[in-house]
Amino acid sequence: MGRWEPNARERLVRAAVDLFSERGYDKTTVTEIAERAGLTKTTFFRHFPDKREVLFAGQDILSQLLADGIAAAPESATPLEAVAAGLDAATGIFTQAQREFGPRLRAVVAANSELRERAAAKRDGLASAMTEALRKRGVPDLASALAANLGALAFERGFERWTEPGSEQGFTDLAREALDELRAAAATLG
């Protein structure tokens, strides 16, 4: 692939997942990722600050979509209904290609403590975006934080299920199912 070809960001993500799967995260360099993508190291750094972030691309967009979906929920929506609206808005951006490389992405993250920490930080970032969106709706702080954290867990569980081999349900449906399960589990806490 020539350097002039489009989709540099997507090519870098795919190259990184391929290399991390083949060789491991620690044994893969930014230069190798760029070369595999048919790009330069400079191009890599135009898109990502480091090799860890290549696996967590799009978090800002995702956070904004979640917040926008919460803001657009009907005024009568409960905090969890607003979070569900946020999940609906955000999960629509996921493609079949992401679904296909999801299992490898999850395996790479699971195999490296630094990446697991970054995944936890991503989940916290998504929860923070949802918390702030709920606060703007007038939801009290504690209820905002609780609903947002349930939403972040639902998002994560939905992604895991969506990327399981043989899964045919849409991401939105799976995230909503996970949110319903978490709501039911919370109700049993007493």
Backbone hydrogen bonds, N-H to C=O, Kabsch-Sander energy under -0.5 kcal/mol:
donor,donor_aa,acceptor,acceptor_aa,energy
5,E,2,G,-1.3
11,R,7,N,-2.7
12,L,8,A,-2.5
13,V,9,R,-2.2
14,R,10,E,-2.6
15,A,11,R,-2.6
16,A,12,L,-2.5
17,V,13,V,-2.6
18,D,14,R,-2.6
19,L,15,A,-2.8
20,F,16,A,-3.2
21,S,17,V,-2.1
22,E,18,D,-2.3
23,R,19,L,-3.4
24,G,19,L,-0.8
24,G,20,F,-1.1
28,T,25,Y,-1.4
33,I,29,T,-1.9
34,A,30,V,-2.7
35,E,31,T,-2.6
36,R,32,E,-2.5
37,A,33,I,-1.9
38,G,35,E,-1.2
39,L,34,A,-3.3
44,F,40,T,-1.9
45,F,41,K,-2.1
46,R,42,T,-1.0
46,R,43,T,-0.6
47,H,43,T,-1.0
47,H,44,F,-1.2
48,F,44,F,-2.4
54,V,50,D,-0.7
55,L,52,R,-1.3
56,F,53,E,-1.2
57,A,54,V,-0.6
59,Q,56,F,-1.1
62,L,58,G,-2.6
63,S,59,Q,-2.9
64,Q,60,D,-2.1
65,L,61,I,-2.4
66,L,62,L,-2.4
67,A,63,S,-2.4
68,D,64,Q,-2.8
69,G,65,L,-2.4
70,I,66,L,-2.1
71,A,67,A,-2.5
72,A,68,D,-1.9
73,A,69,G,-0.6
73,A,70,I,-1.0
77,A,74,P,-2.0
82,A,78,T,-2.5
83,V,79,P,-2.1
84,A,80,L,-2.3
85,A,81,E,-1.9
86,G,82,A,-2.0
87,L,83,V,-2.6
88,D,84,A,-2.4
89,A,85,A,-2.1
90,A,86,G,-2.3
91,T,87,L,-2.7
92,G,88,D,-0.7
93,I,90,A,-1.4
94,F,91,T,-1.3
99,R,95,T,-1.8
100,E,96,Q,-2.1
101,F,97,A,-1.8
102,G,98,Q,-0.9
105,L,101,F,-2.3
106,R,102,G,-2.9
107,A,103,P,-2.1
108,V,104,R,-2.4
109,V,105,L,-2.3
110,A,106,R,-2.6
111,A,107,A,-1.4
112,N,109,V,-1.5
116,R,112,N,-2.2
117,E,113,S,-2.2
118,R,114,E,-1.8
119,A,115,L,-2.4
120,A,116,R,-2.1
121,A,117,E,-2.1
122,K,118,R,-2.2
123,R,119,A,-2.4
124,D,120,A,-2.4
125,G,121,A,-2.3
126,L,122,K,-2.5
127,A,123,R,-2.4
128,S,124,D,-2.5
129,A,125,G,-2.1
130,M,126,L,-2.1
131,T,127,A,-2.8
132,E,128,S,-2.5
133,A,129,A,-1.9
134,L,130,M,-2.4
135,R,131,T,-2.5
136,K,132,E,-2.1
137,R,133,A,-0.7
137,R,134,L,-0.7
138,G,135,R,-1.9
139,V,134,L,-2.1
144,S,140,P,-2.9
145,A,141,D,-2.7
146,L,142,L,-2.4
147,A,143,A,-2.6
148,A,144,S,-2.5
149,N,145,A,-2.4
150,L,146,L,-2.2
151,G,147,A,-2.1
152,A,148,A,-2.5
153,L,149,N,-2.2
154,A,150,L,-2.5
155,F,151,G,-2.5
156,E,152,A,-2.2
157,R,153,L,-2.9
158,G,154,A,-2.8
159,F,155,F,-2.4
160,E,156,E,-2.3
161,R,157,R,-2.3
162,W,158,G,-2.6
163,T,159,F,-1.9
164,E,161,R,-1.0
167,S,164,E,-2.2
174,L,170,G,-2.1
175,A,171,F,-2.7
176,R,172,T,-2.4
177,E,173,D,-2.5
178,A,174,L,-2.3
179,L,175,A,-2.2
180,D,176,R,-2.4
181,E,177,E,-2.4
182,L,178,A,-2.5
183,R,179,L,-2.5
184,A,180,D,-2.4
185,A,181,E,-2.6
186,A,182,L,-2.5
187,A,183,R,-1.7
188,T,184,A,-0.9
188,T,185,A,-0.7
189,L,186,A,-1.3
190,G,187,A,-0.7
